[in-house]
Amino acid sequence: MEPRRAVADRAVADARNHIAGRWCDARSGRTQEHRNPGDLTEVVSRSADSATADAQAAVAAARAALPAWQSLGSVRRGEIVMRAARLVAERRQEFAETITREHGKLLSEAFGEVDRTVDVLEYTAGEGRRLGGATLPADNPRTLALTRREPIGVVGLVTPWNFPLAIPAWKVAPPCSRAAPASSSRPRSPR
């Protein structure tokens, strides 16, 4: 999120798209307002009203960045995920208050979600150091057959609204810190 602007005694967060390392508006220029469910007169945030063209630009940028991400290695990728954990922990209060204002959760539940997010990020950051493969039998005794996990592509996700910080962390952090196999429970996309 970008810097906040004061509106009365509260701040309104402006969430823009982050594509190819820069913040940008939706290509349409449209935004949408998000209101506090406990006080519908309060605008909590405005976000880019993104559409297909914005998603396509994000996917193209992610594909372009993939070789550099692959070259970092799992330990360095894990360190980046750990940095994300530290940043979320440092902004614990802000995240919890925002979740409460945007989603109507009790503040204690919002703190629990933020803490769980930090736990998930820390755990998956460590997975980068535990990355392993398998040595497999080969038909020739002079042949070594093994598997190696590495990032293979770009993924997209849509998550439910009820855990706006924790669920995206559960989905994004593991494949970022290590090359994780695709979920066997993933939905099949129509072709």
Buried (B, 14 or more C-beta within 10 A) or exposed (E): EEEBEEEEEBBBBBBBBBBEEEEBBBBEEEBEEBBBBEEEEBBBBBBBBBEEEBEEBBBEBBEEEBEEBEEBEBEEBBBBBBEBBEEBBEEBEBBBBBBBBBBEBEEEBBBBBBBBBBEBBBBBBBBBEEBEEEEEEEEEEEEEEEEEBEBEEBBEEEBEEEBBBBBBBBBBBBBBBBBBEEEEEEEEEEE
